Amino acid sequence: MTEKLRWLDNFDNVKKIVKVFTVLCVALFAVDFFYHRHVERDWESWPGFYAIYGFIACVVLVLVAKEMRKIVMRKEDYYDE
């Protein structure tokens, strides 16, 4: 008996979702050039500040997690002992 394929199992559907999210991110980044925000710090008014800040924060989070994995990781048979 074979398992029924779901709609995300089709790689073409995944590519469509990635394209939609890419277009959405680019559109939101473009809107940032025309939208006026009331900010408390000068650098918050730079166009694309929050997009760039969020991207850098996400990259740093992944890199820190990769290094933490070396410290926190247990052996594969940890619970079998």
Residue pairs with C-beta under 8 A, 6 or more apart in sequence:
7 13
8 14
25 51
28 51
29 48
29 51
32 47
32 48
32 49
32 50
32 51
33 47
33 48
37 44
37 45
39 45
43 49
44 50
